[in-house]
Amino acid sequence: MAVALYARVSSEEQAREGFSLASQLRSGHLYAELHGLGDVAEYLEPGLTGRDTNRPEFQRLIADVRAGEVQHVIVWRMNRLHRNLR
């Protein structure tokens, strides 16, 4: 696995902004296909806030990047990874 697709949405955001995990996944897979990135592993966080980095799939993604198993990370928006990127 060299490419990871991380998708997260809190139920509050989904209701307010109208984007879903499914739409994030469609966009991410399309991006990977258009850029010839190959197979994509999915890391999904439904209903979790971006303020807390102790999200299970986020931690798994970080571990896989550190282990060299993931070289590319696709996200719909940067704030899907974390609300405050500093």
ABEGO torsion letter per residue (X at the ends): XABBBBBBBBAAAAAAAGBBAAAAAAAAAAAAAAAGAEBBBBBBBBGBBAABAABAAAAAAAAAAAAGABABBBBABAAAABABAX
